[in-house]
Amino acid sequence: MSKETLKRAFADNLFYLQGKYQAWATPYDYYMALAYTVRDRLLHRFIKTMSTYFEQNVKVVCYLSAEFLMGRHLANNLVNLGIYEDIQEVVASAGLNLDDLLEQEHDPGLGNGGLGRLAACFLDSLATLEVPAIGYGIRYEFGIFHQEIRDGWQAEIPDKWLRFGNPWEIPHLEASVQVKFGGHTETYRDDKGRKRVTWVAERTVTAIPYDTPVPGYNTNTVNPLRLWRAEAGEEQDFNFDAFNAGDYDGAVASKMSSETISKVLYPNDNTPQGRQLRLEQQYFFVSASLQDMIRNHLRIHPSLENFHEHFAVQLNDTHPAVSIAELMRLLVDEHGMDWDKAWYITQKTFAYTNHTLLPEALEKWAVDLFGSLLPRHLEIIYEINFRFLEDIKTWFPKQPELLGHLSIIAEYPEKSVRMAHLACIGSHAINGVAALHTQLLQSDTLKDFAALWPEKFINKTNGVTPRRWILLCNRRLANLITEKIGGDWLKDLSQMRKLEAYLNDQEFRRRWREIKYANKQDLAAYIWKHNDIEVDPNSMFDVQVKRMHEYKRQLLDVLHIVALYNRIKKNPNVSITPRTFIFGGKAAPGYFMAKLVIKLINSVAEIVNKDPDVRGRLKVVFLANFNVSLGEKIYPAADLSEQISTAGKEASGTGNMKFAMNGAITIGTLDGANIEIREEAGEENFFLFGLTAEEVAAMKAKSYNPMYYYLTNPDLKAVLDRISSGYFSHGNQEMFKPLIDSLLYDDQYMLLADFQAYVDCQHEVGKAYADQERWTTMSILNSTRMGKFSSDRTIREYVTEIWKAKPVKIELEEYSQEKAGLRVPS
């Protein structure tokens, strides 16, 4: 770890791994050489961590997730290894700039939104808290897509994040496993006369694991993220008969079909083929992961009867829920265990995190599709369901309606497998991700299961890692915090409260403002470079960056912009607090309404930004391809954090935490974790508006009429009329008609009901920002009071209350060939 050794390793890797002299090397060559230099330091800890887990026979947490939105690895690994400054010097001595090299790394295309970023934060906290853990997922060759904006519309470009290789991953072909699909089942009698079932598959896919080391902060623990790549089985790899017959496409058809499984994150499921591929992806990675766990278990233990004592498996939403049926298949069919014992082990192994309150987001699979792809699993699910419903009949003989409510199999509108029900029945714990979310799961979304098993339900409010979301992305602020209270806050975020002793220190307040201004200058430079829009860092940066969805109400934000614009057009000299509205987020390829909102944002920007009447008081910017590395630039620069989802729709949110940690003030509804953020920051340091979840439900029950608000609110009417007139669409009155119609005749997310409250609240925001002393106080208190929202706190709760796992100290020894198991000739 000495600077001299790092310098030598950097030079060696450029020469021996990249094959370049300094004069020929590109910035990417230098990045790769540096990445391998850092990875080598990780591997010593990684191997020691794995060997310690094996020797001590520890309980391992396995986090199953369809997404891991990791962000760039290099800078994060430098921070967690404690060598960021040393590497800066090493790189500078070679005449290079570390920031330039960090920009060469591509964001891994392994996730899309909060679900995947939460998984990444959890892996960071697990390693930091020295908890034995493995993240399991899919090594997607292409991310969901690279977003470009063309004529205001979202354009989806393949995200070729692996185009130039990935220095952080380590393939393990020797640890590959086989995953089966299709075919049929057959029954037989085993040597003890017991009835058994075997699955005769139609095709087999090879799952190859790739390990990415995930280091903890200021600890020797380095846990693996194990991602699976799909490859055709050997018998399907290449069809020589077809090739020799001139059918070159047919020769590789099976290979291409198999490898499609790990090709793209979240293929569009608007087609039958897309839905099948999604189910294939889900089963592929959970089957490979469970086979991997069982193989590792049997290396140490003679049987699987204590499997649940050594593995705690967390289901990150319903994507991996088929693992419940798969573990039963492996235990009963492959390892000869009787049903009741296998079911006991299965329930003790799994825990389920629910991430949504939207009924349409609770996964269901058509029975026909499920049975054709996973025939044995459908049989197992029917058996689980039969036994469960027989229990319900016994326990509640006078409530036959419960059978339909609780059944894993839905009969209408089509016969389907309800994955959330499978997850609830097959897990010993069910958690929501914010206090309100868990409450609504119990009172609404999963109320029948909560009534049946109240002891299963537990809240685990989400958190984010302060290492990436303060130390790495906001080094100016991190240095100020450390200067004032020391560095322990990075592993105990509650210590940030100590900064409140400086709340009235004028020098501290001045530096706080200077840091925010410098961060805003950095983002302004990015906007100028990428959007060709000049924004004023003195203006309020009003930011909404997140996945594009109607319930997140980016459209409400746009209505407010148009309302302000209307005020200016009515009176060009009106006093308005200058604002820069910043948006970012991707819409799913098949989600037309979300894409239309993106178009509207850019269309409004086109008019507002060029109107001389506005005179710089309003600017609107849509930043394309929002991802982790772009978020690292945005969160530290934000003044106002828009968290304006319809109350009762957002499970938690994690962007709201990142904004607040970096001193942004939230305008939001009482939804998700907003409620707890407001409680922690103080009501006076949060801008609250809008209907509550109870009020939303009551209004809908009374046949909510959005047209009433349009007809009785002149400002709202003027906003919608300006949009529908074609003012922002070059006279095309049809372009935004679907949005206007959805608001006037449906408005299921209550934008019109909340419009005036939102506009009024935004007026208060403007007044507060004009008083910079008041704003500074609010900013400081939002940042210092976010200790609850560290993912370390969340993981500690999971570890003690759900997983029952224990931290394991990794003692690092000096590396030697003898200790690595290599013979050194005398």
N, C-alpha and C positions, 0 to 999 in steps of 0.2 A: 504493500500500500504506500510505500515511500514515493515521493515525487520522481526521484531518479528512476525507480523501477517502472513506474507508470509511463514515464517518457520513453524508456527503452521498449517497453511492450507496445506502445503506440506506433513507434517506428517499425518494429518487427512485423506487426500485423499489417501495416501498409505494404510492406515489401513481400512477406511470405503468404499472406492470405488474399490481398487484393492484387498482388503482382505488379506493383507500381513503384516507380521512382517518384520522389517528391515533385519533380518538374512535370511529370505526366499526370499526376493524380488530380481527380476532380473533387469538388466538395463532397460528393457522395462517397467517393473512396475514403476520404478522411473520416466521414461519419461512420462507415463500416469498420474501419480500423479502430476507431475509438469505441464503438459498440462492442467489438470482440474483446477489447482490453477490459472493459467493465464486466462483460459476461464471464470472463475467466475468473474475476474476483468473486462473482456470484456463485460459480460452480463449486468452489471449495466449500462454501457454506451450504449450498444445496445438497451436495453429496453427504456432508456431515449431518445435515438435518434428516435426510432420508434414512441413513444408517442408524441414527439415534432412535427414530420412530420404530424401526424394525427391532432393534436390540431391546428396547424397553416395552415393546408390545402395547403401544398406546392406543387410546380410542381416537379415531380420526373422523373429523367432520368432512363430509363430502357434499359440496354445494353444486347441485345440478341446475344448470341454467342454459336456455337457448341463446342467451346473449352474455357477452362479457365486453363491455365498452371500456377497454383498458386505457385508451389514450396512448400517447407516445411513451416509450419505455425509458429512453436514455436519461433524460433529465430526472425523471422520478427515481431511477435507480441510483443516480449520483447523489441525490438528496438522501435517500434511505441508507446508503452506504456511508454517508458523511464525507464524501470526497469531492463535492461540487467545486469548492474553491481551489482544491489542489489540481483538479482536472482543468479548471480555467487557466491556471498558471502553465500547466503542461502544454495546453493547446496554444496559448499565447506565445510560449517560447518557440513554437514552430511557425510563428507568424500568422496564426489563424485566430478567428473569433469563434468562441464556443457557441454563441447564439446562432451564428450562421450554420454551424454543423447541426445543431439541434433542429433547425428548420428543414434539414434534409430528410428527416424521418417521416414516413407516412403513418398516419393514424391507422391502427389495425381495424379492418372492417369487420369487426366481430359483434357489433351491437348497433342499436339505433337510438334508444331513448333512456328514460330513467331506470327501467328494469335492468338494463345491461350495465349502466353506470353504477347502480347500487351494488351489483354483483362485484364490480371491480373495487369499489370502496371496501366491501366486506373482506375481500381477499387481502387487501392492504392491512386492514385492522386485525385479521386473524394472524397474520405473520407478525405484526407489531406486538400483539399480545401473547405471542409464542404458543398459539394454539395449533396442534397438528391438524392440517386441513389440505384438501385437494379440491380445486375447482374443475368441474367436468363440463365440457361443451363441444362445439363443432368448430373445426378449423375451416371456416368459410374461405373459399378461394377469392370470392368477390364479396364486398360489403353490400349493404342494401342498395345503394347507388351513390354516385357522385352527383350532387345537385348543381346544375347551372341554371341561370336565369336568362331566358331568351325572349325578347320582346315582352318582358314581364311575367312570362309563364315559366313554371318549373319544367326543366328538361332533365331526364334521367340518363346519366352516362355510367357505363360500367366502372365500378370502383376497383381498379386493379392494384390493390394495396400490396400484393405479393409479387408484383412485376419484377422487382429487383432483388427479391429474396428477403429473408427475415433473419437477422443475426441472433435473435433472442431465442428462437425455438430449437429444440433438440429432438429429432425424430428417433423413434424406437421401433424399428420394423420388427425386432424380435419379440415385442410385446403385443403384436397384432392379434385381433380376435375376429371370429366370424359372426356375422349378423344375418339372420335368415328372413326371407319375405315370401308371402304367398303360399301356394300349395294347399295341402289338406292335412287332417289329423287321422291317426289310426289308433285303435285300442288294442291292448294285448295284456297277457297275464305275466307277471314277473316270476322269479324263481320261488317266491313265497305264496304264489297264487293270488296276489293282489292285482286289481285292475289298474292298468297304467295307460297313459296316452303318450304317443310320440308324434312329433310334428314333422311331416314330410314336406320340406320347403320346395318352392318352385325355383328360387334362386338364392344365392348366397353372396354377400358383400363383405369384403375385408375392411376392417376398421383399423387404421394405423394411428397410434398415438404420437402427438407432438407435445413435448413439455416446454413450458415457458416458466423460468424461475421468477417467483414473486417474493421480493425481500421485504422484511419488516423494517420499520424505522429504528435505527440505533439498537439493533439486536442481531444476533447471528442466525436467526431463523429465516430460511428461504423455502417457502412452500411451492408446490407445483400447480400450475394451471395446465391441465391435460386436455388437449383438444384432439378430436378424432377426424381423420381424413378418410373418405370413402374411396375404395379401389375395387375393381372387379375381382372376384375370386379367381384362382388360377385356371380353373376349368372354363371360365368365361372370358378370360383376358383377351384372347385372340383366336378367332375361328379360321384355322388354316384352310379348311375345306371351302369355306365361302371365299376366302382370298384367292385360292387357286382357281376357283370358278369365275373369277373376275368380279365378284361382289365385294368391292373394297369397303363400301359403307357397312355392309352386313358383317364383315370380318371384325369390325370394332364396335358394332352396335351395342352389344351387351356391356362392353367396357365403358362406353360413353353413358349408358343408362345408369350404371352403378355409380360412376363418379359424379353424376349430376347431384347426388344426395348432398354432398358437401360443397356444392358449387357456389350458391348464392344464399345470403341471409334473407329470410322471409320472402320466398317466391310469391308472386301475385296469386292469391287464392280465389280469384274471380272465375277460374275455370276448373273443371273436374281434375285436370292434370295437375294444376297448382295445388289443389287441396290434397291430392294423393301425395305429392312431393313433400308437403309440410308434415303429413303424418309419417312418411318415411323418415324424414329428418329427425323427428322427435323420437321415434322408436330406435333409430340407428344409434343415437348417442347415449340413450339410457341403457340399451342392451349392452353396448360395448363397455360402458362405465361399470355396470353391475357385474359383468363378467370379470372385469379388472379387479374390482373389490374382492370378489369371491376367490379369485386366483391368489391375491395377496394374503387373504385370510388363511387359506389352506396351506400356505408356506410355513405358517407358524402353528396352526391349530389342527387337530386331527379331524374335526367335523365342523359343520356350520351351525350347530345348535346354540352357540354363543355369538353368532354373527352380529346381532344387535347390540352386544356389549362392546363391540370394537369398531362399529361404524354407525355414525349418526348421519342420515341422509336428508338434506333439506331440499324440498321441491320449490324452486323459484317460479311461482305461478303454476298454471296447469300444463304448460308445455311438456314437462317431464313426468306428468301424472301416470302415463302408461307404464312407468317403472314399477308401480305396485303390482300390476298383472305380470310383468316380466320377472320380478323377484319370486313371485309365487310359482311361475313356470320353471324357473331355474331350480328352486328348492324342491318342488314336487316331482317334476318330470326328469330333470337332469341329475338330481342328487337323491332321489328316492325318499324324500321326507314325507310323512303323513300330513294331510291337509291342515289339521288343527294346529299342529306345531309350527308349520310354515306360516300360517296366518298370524299366529302370536308374534313370531319373529318379524314378519313384515310390518305389522302395526307398530311394534316397538322401534323399528328402524327409521320409519319415515315421519317427517313433519312437513306441513304444507303452509306456504306463505301465499295468501290471496292478495292480488295487486289491483283489483278492479271492483267497481260497483256497477259497471255497465253490463246489463244482462247479455248484450250481444257479444261481449268480450269473454264471457264464460264459455270455454270451448266445448263444442259438441261435434261428434263425428257420426256421420250416417252409418248405420249398422252394416249396410251393404258394402260400403267402402272399407270399413274397419275389418269386416269378416273376410273380404277377399285378400286384404294385405296381411292381416294378423289373425288367421283362423283360430289358432290355439288360444290366443289372448281373449278373443270374444267368448270362447267357451268358459274360460276362467272367470271373466267378468260376469257372465250369466250365473255362474256358480256362486261367486261372492254375493251377487245381488239376491239370489234365491235364499241363501242362508240368512242374509241380513233382513230381508223382508219377512221371513219366517219368525225371526226374533221380534220384529215390530208387531206382527200379529199377536204374538204372545204377550208382549209388554203393553200394547194398547189395543185390546180386542174391540173396543167401542169406537175406535177412530180409523175406519178403513180408508178415509181420504188421505191419511199419512202415507199410505203405500205409494200413491202416485207422486206425492210431493218429494218423497225421499229416494225413490228408485233411481238407480244408476241409469236405467234405460228409460228414455222419454219416448212416449208413443206418438205424440203430436208435436209439430205439424208433420214430421216424418220420424220414423223410428231411428233413434240416435243414442249414442253413448255420451252421457254427461260427465265430462272429465273432472269438474269440480266436485261432483258427488263421489266419484271414485277416490279422489284425493282426501276428502273429508272422512270417508269410511275407512280408508286404508292407512290413516296417519294417527299418531297419538297426540299431536298438537296442531292447532290451526291458528294462525295469527294474521291479523291485519297489520297495517304499516303506519297508522296514526290513530290517535285516540278516537276521533270521530269515525274514521273508517272502520275500526273494529266494532264500534258501537252499532254502526249501520249494517255491518255483516250479521251481527247478532239479532238485530231488530227487523231486518228486511231480507237482504240478499241470501243469507244462509240461515234464516231464522229457525227453520225446522230442525236443522242439525244442532243449532245452539240450544234449543229447547231439550233436545235429546241428550246432548253431551255438553252441558255448560262448562264442565271442567276442562274440556279440550281447548276452549277459546282463550286466547291471551293476546294482549297488544304488544307490538314491538315497533315503536315509532322509529322511522328511518333515520339515518345519519349519513354524513359524508366525511371523508378523511381530511383532516386539516393539513396533512402533509402536502397533498396535491393542491387543495383548494385555498390554502393561504400561503404556506411556505414556498411552494413551487411557482404558483401563478402570480403571487403578489409579494415579491421579495422585499420591496421597499417597506411594506407594512410589517412583514415578518421581522425584519431587522429592528424596526422601531419597538415592536412588542418585546422582543428578546432583550433589547437594550434596557427596557424599563422593568421587566419582571423575570428575566432569565429565560432559559430555553425549555423548562419542564412543561410548559403549556402545550407543546407539540404532542405529548403523550397523555396530557390531562387538560383538556380544553376548558374545563371549569375554572382553571387558574386565570383565564382571561379577565375574570371579574376584578382581579387586582389592579387592572388598568383604570378602574373607576376612581382610584385615588388621584389620578391626574386629570379628571374631568374638567376641573376649573383652572388647570395649569395652562396659561396662555401660550407658552412656547410649545407644549405638547399639542394643543389644538391647532396651532399654526402649522406644525409639521404634518398633522393628520390631513389637513386640507391640501397641503402641498403634495402629499403622496397621491391623494385622489386626483388632483389636477394633472399630475405627471402621468398617471395611468390613463386618464382621459385623452391626453395628448398622444399617447401611444396608440390608442384605439382610433383616434381621429386620423392619424397617419395611415393606419391600415385601411380605413374607409376611403381615404383619398386615393390610395394605391389601387384598391380592388373595385371601388364603385365610382371613382371619379367624382365624388361629392365632397365638397368642403364643409366641414361642420365645426362649430365653435365649442371648444372645451369649456368655455364659461357657461354655456347653456346647460340646462338640466338634461342629463342622459336618461331618458325614459325607456326602459328596456323590457322586451318580452321575447325570450328565446326558449323554445321548447318544441316538441313535436307538434305538427299542425293537426288540430282536431277541433271540431265544432264545440265540444264541451269546454275546451280551454279558452275559448272566446277571444281569439285574436281579432275577430270581427268587431267585437265591442270596442276594442282599442281603436280600430279604424274609424268607427262611428264617432268617437270622441275627437279624433283628429279632424274629421270633416266638420264637426260642430265648431271647433276652434277656427277653422278656415272660414266657415260661414260668418263668424263674428268679425273676422278681419275684413271680409268682403263687404260686410254691411257698414263697418266703420274702420277704414284703414288705419286710423290713429288710436284704435283701442289698445289699452295696456294689457299685454299678455306676457307672462314669464316665458322667456325664450326656452324652447325645448328641442331636443333632437330625439325623435322617436326611432328606436332601433329594434328591428325584428330579425328573427332567424329561426329556421326549423324546416324539416322535410315533411312533405305530405306523402302518404303511401301512394304508390303508382296508380292504384285503382280508385283512389278517393277523390272524386271530382270536386266536391264542394270545398274541400281543404285546398285543392289546387286553385280553385277560383278565388279563394281568399288571398292567396299569394299574389295572384294577378291583380286583385283590387289594391293591395298594399302598394305594389309597384306602380299602378296606374295613378293612385293618389299622389305618390311621391313625384311622379313625372310632372304633374300639374303644380303641386304645392311648392316644390323646390325651385321652380322657375318663375313663379308669380311675383312680379315686382311689388305688389301690395303687401306681401308677407314680410319682405325686407329682413330675411334671416331669422325671424322669430320662430318659425317652424321649419324643421327639416325632417324628412322621412327617409329611412334607409332600410333596405332588406339585405342582410348579409347572407350570401349563398353558402351552401354546404356547411351548415352548423354542425360542429363535432367537438370533441373534447379539447383539442388544441385551440380552436377558435373560442370556445368557452373560457379558456384560461386567459384570453385577452379581454373578454367582455365583462366577466363578473367583477374584476377589480375596478373597472371604469364606470360601473353603473351607479347612478344616483338613486333611481327609483326602480323597484322590482315589481313587475306586473304579474300578480298571482290571482287572476280574476275569473277562474273557472266557476261554473254554476255550483252553488253549495250542494254538497252531497254527491258530486261526480268525481272529484279528484281523490284518489286513494290517499296520497301523501304529498308527493312532490319532493324533489331534492334540490332542484334549481333554487327554490325559495331559500333554502339553507345556505347555499353557496353565495348568493347575493348578500344575505344578511351578515354572514361571516366577514365579508369584505366591505361592510359599512354602508350597503345600500339599504334604503328604507322601503318597506313593503306597502303597496296598495293592494288590498285583497278582500276576498269574501271569507266567511267563516267556513272554510273547506279544507280538508286534508290536514297537513301539518301547519297550515297558516294559524290555526287556533292556538297550537302550542307555541309557535313562534311569537305570537302576540302576547301570550301569557308570560313568556320569558323576557321579551324585550320591554314589556310594559305597554298598556293600552295607549298611552300618550305618544308612543314612538312607533305607531302602526296606523296606517290609514285604512279604516274599515268602512265598507259599504255593502249594500246588497241584501237580498233575501237570505234567510237562514235555510238550512236543509228542511226543517219542519215547515217553514213558510212556503217553500217551493212545492213540497208535497201537498200542502193544504190548498194552494192556489190551483194546482193541476187537478186536484179532486173536485174543485168547483168549476171545471171547464174554463181554464184560462183563455182569455180572449186578447191576443196581442194587438188586434186592430184597434181596440179601445185606446191604447197608448199612442198609436199613430194619429188618431183623430183628435186627441185631447192635448197633445204636447206639440206646440208649434215648432220648437227647435228640433225635436225628433223628426217631425214630418219634413222639415226643410232638409235635414241630412239625407233621409231616404229618397226624397224627391230629387235632390241633386245627383245622387248616385244613379237613380233609375232614368234620369233624363238623358244619360249618355255624356254628361259633362266630363267624366273621367275616362271615357272610352271612345273619344273622337266621334261622338254622336251616335254610337251604336247603343241603342236602348235595350237590345236583347242580351248583351254580354253579361251583365250582372243581374239580370232578371231572376235567375234561380236563387240567388242570395236574398233578394228583396222579397220574393214570394215565400221563401222559407221563413223569413221573419214575420211577415204579415199574416200568414195562414197556418203556420205550424209553431215556430219558435220554441221548440222543445227545450232549449237551453236558456230560456227566459232573458234574452238580451234586452228586449224592449221593456220588460218589467223592471230591470235593473238600470236602464239607461240613465235616467235622471239622477238617481243616487250616485252613480259612477261619475257623471259630469260634475255634480256638486262636490263630491269628494276630491276630484281632480283640481277643482278651484282652490280647495283648502291646501292641497299639495303645492300649488303654485305660490300661494302666500307664504307657506312655510319655507320654501326654497329661497324666496326673496329675502328672508331673514336668515342669513348664513350662520349667525351664532346659534340660533335655535336648531338649524339643520345639522350643524356640526355635533351638537349634543346628542341629537337623535341618532346620527350615524355612529358615533362612538358607542352608545349604549346598545345599538343593534348588534354591533360586532362583539362587544365584550360579554354579552349575555347569551351567546349561542352555544355555550358549553354542552348543553343537553344534546345538541345535534351533531356531535362527533359520532362517526360510525364505531368508534371504540366503545362508547357507551352501549350502543345497540348490540354489538357483538358480545359484550360482557353479559348482557341479559339473555341472549340466545344460549350462550355457553352454560350459564348456571341454571336457567329455568327450563330449557328445552333439550339441549344436546347432552348435558351432564358430562361435558368433556373437561379436561384439565390441561393447563399450560405445561409445556415441557421446555426446560432450559437446554439450549444447545451450547455445549462447551467446545470452542474452536481450538483445534490443535494446529501447530505448525505443519504445513504440508511437507510430506516426504514421500519418496517412491515406495519405501518399505510400508509406510502406513496406508498407502493407496493400494497395497497388495501386489506390488511389482517387485520382482527379484532384481537385485542390483549385483552384477557380477563383481567378484573380488579382483 
